[in-house]
Amino acid sequence: MRFYQRKRMPRFNRVLLLALVTGLAGSPAIVGQVKTQTPQQPDDVVRVKTELVQTDLTVVDKRGHLIGGLTANDFELRVDSKLQPLSFFEEVAAGSAAEEKQLSAARKGDTAALATLKERTDSATDRGRVIFFFVDDVHLTGDSLTRARSAINHFLENKMTAKDRVAIVSTSGQIGFLQQLTDNKAVLREAIARLNSKYNPETSASSVSISEVDANLVASHADRGLFTYLIEATMKEYQMGAMSAYTMVKNRIAQVNAQARIAERDTLSSLESLMRSTGPLAGRKLLFLISDGFVVDPKRSADSDAMRRVAGEAARAGIVIYSLDTRANTFSIGIDASKNGHPDFSPRTASRPLAESKMPQEPLETLADETGGRSYLNEQALDEAVTEALNESSTYYLLVWRPDSENQKSGKSRLNIAVKGRPDLRVRMRRHFFDLKENQTANARGDANAATAKTPEDDLRIALGSLYPRREVPTTVSASSLNTTDKSTVINVSMQLDGAILSFDESAGNQEAIVDVLGVAVDDRGRFSSFKQKLDIPRAVVVAKDGRFIKWTQALQVPPGLYQVRVAVRDRQTGRMGSAMTWIEIPRQ
């Protein structure tokens, strides 16, 4: 039974809606670039202004195996070397149905709520894990990208569960609107297929290679031995004088450094944007940073501050980074005679191979270490690395304590956590501690201020383009395709909302609830079909037997392709919002 009056959306509004939805696709991260601000001071921890602070951690043995079943009495927490009692402790299964409530109880220090939760223990995988694969395509060679694709495909076919939500995101944003969380493996396979290497090395005809590491060593660290070798090798190759070779090498080094700074900035900015976008998601999230590595040097740029911002945002969002170095475990190009017509084996360039190997790995190690994760470097079997990371992050411990000094409250304290009497066990924890409640309050305040300037139709559009479903009005959507008599294709959109959440206008004689609906089906080329509806829902229908859930449909004529179907609803009486999305692929006939 239908309770709506169909109304075609004006062309102007449809264009705005398309820009809103497809705006997610044109950015390097899921929600595009977010302008960042340099922190006022380079603290090693996020500043907090709260009575309780918390940190999440895992415990592993010497072989990297997860250690579970520990209790609060097993841990020793020291703040600025001073023993600190725990206010709250809990072992949490990542992706479990109870995880969000456990984290909420921890923030409030509500031990009574925790006891109630333990009496109602659900399956550890009821909610599913949230996993991101961040593919740093601007720092991946073609061979490395092949290894990255293989590792993600292996996870998709062998490790992903039906309730996991996974997103494949790239620095360049080349995946488009497919780079968002989904449980649809067909969408993820298509996202993997769209990955291409965006690595942009120096385009010089010279056989004397100058890598990003070489350029940084010469320009930022005044490596005279390496600079002299590059000049001499250029003189031999081109049979030119020393001054001409000097100028050529200097210009090449400047070009390599300029390109490297841009790629480095793009990677860190995209990571920070992704961290911020995941704030509304509950629970601990796992992010695989897949890269050949890059150079972050404070003598060359200010991106070490960007690294701290990324780690801070990861702490607030509950993200743990596991870095995967995709470079082949071979000699660097600096000493590979097959790629260099003028190799140098003298002491002046003796440190070059080590620098080529280690310097690009340092940011990968730092981001993993500061977020409580792990870096896999010089690994040939990336599949095994992903499996180990998944097992290791399946369970974590949540420790909450109360600061007792102004220094601790200001967020300047140093934390050290160990397992009593077990020096063989390693605690993997964040270098940042934070109070999620303060962050949520700030966001809520910002949302409230923004809401005063928006119209109801603006709210509906924002809900439609939201990265994550709005749950104030529980809404679901499904889609199926059918062929018409004229051989065209139609998407049949089936929608449902929970009528018990709606507010009815009792001043009206018929006691109706009015719900506005906005929907769109968008394909990977930006083509779309949209609809706008108004549901007039009588109270008598909702209170009738089996009438709580309101169902309705909409047909959209579209050409073949892969479509994302999005629907947003708004209760006019209360302004509560709901949204949902699904995927459907219409094959060519």
ABEGO torsion letter per residue (X at the ends): XBABBBBBBBAAAAAAAAAAAAAAAABABAAEBBBBBBBABBBABBBBBBABBBBBBBBBBAAGBBBBGBBAAABBBBBGGBBBBBABBBBBBBGBAAAAAAAAAAAAGBAAAAAAAAAABBBAAAAEBBBBBBBBAAABBAAAAAAAAAAAAAAAAAABBAABBBBBBBAAGAAEAABBBBABAAAAAAAAAABBBABBBBBBABABBBBAAAAAAAAAAGBAAAAAAAAAAAAAAAGBBAAAAAAAAAAAAAAAAAAAAAAAAAAAAAAAAAAAAAAABBEBBBBBBBBAEBBBBAAABAAAAAAAAAAAAAAAAGBBBBBBBABBBBBBAAABAAABABBBABAAAAAAAAAAAAAAAAAAAAAAAAAGBBBBBGBABAAAAAAAAAAAAABBBBBBBBBABAAAAAGABBBBBBBBGBAABBBBBBABBBBAAAAAAAAAAAAAAAAAABBAAAAAAAAAABABBBAABBBBBBBBBBBBAAGBBBBBBBBBBBAAABBBBAABAAGBBBBBBBBBBBBAAGBBBBBBBBBBBBAAAAABBGAABBBBBBBBBBBBEBBBBBBBBBBAAAGBBBBBBBBBBBBBX
